[in-house]
Amino acid sequence: MTLEQLQTPKKHFTIAAFDQRGSLAKLMGVDPASEVGIDTLVHFKQTWMEVVSPLCSSVLVDPEFGLESLQKKDPRAGLLLSLERSSYDADNKDALPLMYDGWGIPEIIARGGAVKLLIFYHPKSETAAAKRTFVERTYQECKEKHVPFLLEPLLYTKDESWGENMHKAQLQMVRDFTSLCDVLKLEFPMDPEQEFDAARGEEYCKQVTQHATVPWIVLSRGMGYERFIRSVEVAMQHGASGFAVGRAVWKEVGEFSTMEEQDQFLHTTAKERMKQLIALVE
């Protein structure tokens, strides 16, 4: 898998991200350790793969519930596979990412994928240096094995809301990692709980672009669809190279009580949202 295979012909990234595990199980109202829960998550990923992979530049899935969906993937779509076990719902954000036994970069390459790593990060945390070392080693291995490496550093803090200090911390995070990956997957630089401020978003995105020496893309992290499409529009106008979207296009799927209704939602509303985002980027 090359970086170009993850992009559109115009060198943009339109990534369908459905590597969620615990957060998806919670949204679907199932126990991910139960037979019913596993079947529900696997079915969702297979259905969404079949719907979305013919549309987007690449897909991002996990090894726990997503590998079976690869049988449904359109061969034209690039593939990213999650390296980490811990995800958005990790309990201890100070810790290094948890890994699966028997799963690593060689296993991702064997399945024809590029590598994605999620890591929680704050430049002033006690574990910041250890996390940078962890990322650097991962990137070096990816370079040695000639596989693209997409890094998703998620800024976290225990006592700050998203304001000027958090924006400065995000910029420092970008500086810390921009030479240690091929693509940065970042949150839109604004508090998702605050009213959308396009002018501030524009300025913050410009600054992210100034500090990033590799392409950066916007992740949705569960924000509403209307806010996410506005975020993508602003980011694309000020230096971003695309998006990786998950729940923003399909999180209402958990509101439907039957699998048939869920599938219908994915084939209609969620698919149309994905088309709109891709059209905006392209």
N, C-alpha and C positions, 0 to 999 in steps of 0.2 A: 504494500500500500504506500503510495506517495502522497505528498501534500496536495498535489494537483488533483488527485483522485477524490479528495475530500471537498473540492471546490467546484463552483460552477465554471463554465467557460470564461466568464468575466472575472474570475479569481475571487468570487465572494463565497462565503460559507452560509449555507442554508441547512442547518443541522436539526434533524428531529431527534430530540434527546428523550429517551424513555428507559433510562437505566435506573430509575427510582425503584426502591425496594420497600423499606419500612414506610416511607411517606405514601407510596402508592397503596400499600396494604391498608393503611389507616384510611385513606380516601375511599377505598372500595369496601371498607368495613369487614375485612377478613383477617384471619390469623395467618401470617405468612409461613408458619411452621406446620399448619394443618394441610391435609390433602385437598380440602375444598379451597383453601387459600392459595395453595400452589397452583392448582388448576385455574383459578380465576386470574392470577397474575400472568401465567403463561399464555392463557387465551387472549388476554388484553394485548400483550406484546405481539403475539402472532397477528392479531387482527390489525393493529395499528401499523405494523410493519408492512402488511399487504396493502394498506390504504396509502401510506405516506411515502414509502421508499421510491415509487416511481416519480414523485414530485420534487424531492429535496436533493441537495448535493451529497449528503451523507447522513447516516443514522448512528446513534449512540445507544448501545444496550449494555446490559450487565451480564456476567457469567452465571449468575445464580438462577434467574428466571428467564433470561433473554436469549439463550443460545438456540433454543428450538425455533425461535422466530427467524433465524437466519435462513431457514429453508424458504421463507416467504419473501426474502429481500430481493428487490429488483437488482439485477447485476450491474446496472449503471450507477447505482448509489454507492458511495464510499462507505467504509465501515470504521467506526471507533468502538473500542471495548474498554470498559472500566477496569482499571487496575486494582483500585481499592475496594475493600469490603465495607468500611464505614461510609455513610452517606450523609445527606442533609440532617438526618435525625440523630447524628452521633451525640452521645451523652457528654463525653469529655473532649471539648474542642482544643484543649491544650496538648493533648496527646498526639503522637504521630499516627498517621492513618493505619487502620487495621487492614491486614491482607488475608486473602484466602489461602489455605493450604493447597499446594499443587496448582497454583494459578499465578502467572507472572508474564513478563514481556515475551518469553519464548512461546507460551501458550497463545497469546494474542496474535503473534506473528503467524503461528501455525494455522490460525483461522482466517488469515488474510486481513487482519485489522491493524489500525493504528492505535496508539496508547493514549488513554485519557486518565488523568489523576486529579482527584479532588483532595484539597488539603485546606484545613482551617488555619488562618494565619493572622497575626497582628505583629507589626514590626517590634513592638516593645514587650512582647510576651517572653517569658523565661525559656520557652522552647523554640523561639524564632530561629536561632542559629542552627539548631538540630534539624529543624524542618527545611531550612535552605540546603543543608548538606544532603538530606534525604532526596530532595528534588534534584539537586545537582547530579547525584549518583544515578538517579533514574534517567535523567536526560543523557548522561554519558553513555549509558547502556543502550538507549534508543539510537543514539548517533552511531555507535559501534555496529549496531544491527540494522542500520539504515531504515528505521521506521519512524514516522512522524510522532511527535509528542505534544499533546494538547494539555495544558495545565489549567486547572480551575481553582485558583486560590480564593477562598471565601473569607473576607475580612470579618472578624468577630471581636467583640468586646463585652465586658461585664457591666460597664457603667456609663457608656456613652450612647447618645442617640446620634443619628446621622446628621452631622453638622460640619463646620469647617475643619474641626480636628479629625473627624473620621475621613473627610476627603483627603486631607494631608496624609493620613495613614494609608489610604488606598494608593495614593501616588507613590509613597515609599514602597509599598508592596509591589507595585508595578516595576519600580526601579530594581527591587531585590530579585525579581524573577524573569525580567524580560530577556536576559541573556541565557536563561536556563530552560527554554522551551521553544517550540516552533509556533505555537499559537497560545494566546492568553484568552481565557473565557472568564469574563468579568461581570459583576453586577452593575446595572446602570447606577451611576454615582449620585444617588439621591435616595432619601428615606422613602420607602414604599408606602409608609403610613401617612406621609404628608401630601398636601395638595401638589399636583404636578406643576413644576415651574420650568417651562421650556427654556427661558433665558439662562437660568442657573444651570440647567442640564447641558445646554450648549457650551457654556464656559468650562464646566467640569470635564466634558467629553474632549474638548480641545486640549486640555491639560493632560488627560490620559494619553491622547495621541502623541503629544510632545514627548512623553516619557517612555512610550512603548516603542521598542525597536523591532518588534515582530507584530504580525497582524493581531488585532484584538476583536473579540466578538462579544455580544451581549447575551447574557443568560436571563431566563425569566424567573426562576426560583419561586414559582407559584403565584406571581402577581396576576391580576386580572388581565384579560385579553386586551381590552381597550387601552389600558395603561401601557401594556407591553408594546403594542404596535406604535404608540406615540414615542416610547423610549427608543425603539429601533429606528424610527424616522429621524429623530434628533441625533442619535449616535452615528448613523450612516452619513448624515450631512457633515459630521465633524470628525471623521477619521476611522470609524469602525469598519470592519470588513464583513459584517454579517451578524448572524445570531445562532444560538442553540436554544431551542424552545421545547418545553415539555408541558407542564401542567397548565400554562397560560392558554393553550389551545384546547385541552381536553379535560380539565379538572372536574367539570360538571358530570362526567361519566359516572361518578359515584352516586349521583342522585337518582339513577335509574335502577329499578328493582330487578329487572331481568337481563340476562345476557343478550337477548335479541334487541332490547331497547338500547343497551349500551353499544352494541355493534352498529345500530342504526345511527346513533349520535356520532360515532367516529367516522362513519361513511358520509355524513352530511355536514353538520355544523363544524366539527373539528377539521375535517378535510378542507372546507371552504376557508376557514381561518388560516390554515397553512398556506393555501394558495395566495391569499391576500398578503401575507408576510413575504413570501417569495417574490411576488410581483413588486412589492415596495423596494426590496433590496436590489432586484435586477433592473 
